[in-house]
């Protein structure tokens, strides 16, 4: 897989997972543009995921959720953002 496609795919997964757990990046970034670096780091973390198929399946069956699934490498990060 080419690196740009992988980054696009994981940016989409990260964005979708964020929305499902109540993190609205457009609002977060409007309030604090410096979070763009943090978002990029979270996408990079997502590229190391070994559960992409499981993640896609989980996302397909969950419109919203209190937390990301345990296998999500950004679970704690997203939980912190959704709280604050």
Secondary structure by P-SEA (a helix, b strand, c coil): ccaaaaaaaaaaaaaaaaaaacccaaaaaaacccaaaaaaaaaaaaaacccaaaaaaaaaaccccccccccccaaaaaaaaaac
